[in-house]
Amino acid sequence: MKTMFLMLIGFVFVTTLVFGVLVWKQTYKIQMRALEAKRLQEEHMRKLGLANELELEMQAMAKERQEYESQVGSYEPLNMDDSDFSEA
């Protein structure tokens, strides 16, 4: 009877170790997936931040142009021909 009890304790101990190893392996896999997802999220946020920064810069430039045009008048490019620069 004592031998059977020790065998039961041994079986429970080995089973616990096996389940512990399985849990550890799954935890490691989940950790690696989470690290990859975090890296992708940070890369996406960095790209989104650059896009937002560019959009804000373009809005600021448009606002500056509007302010300049309201002060000076609208900007119209000059139409110049090569004949304007020829020597007579």
Secondary structure, 3 states (H helix, E strand, C coil): CHHHHHHHHHHHHHHHHHHHHHHHHHHHHHHHHHHHHHHHHHHHHHHHHHHHHHHHHHHHHHHHHHHHHHHHCCCCCCCCCHHHHCCC
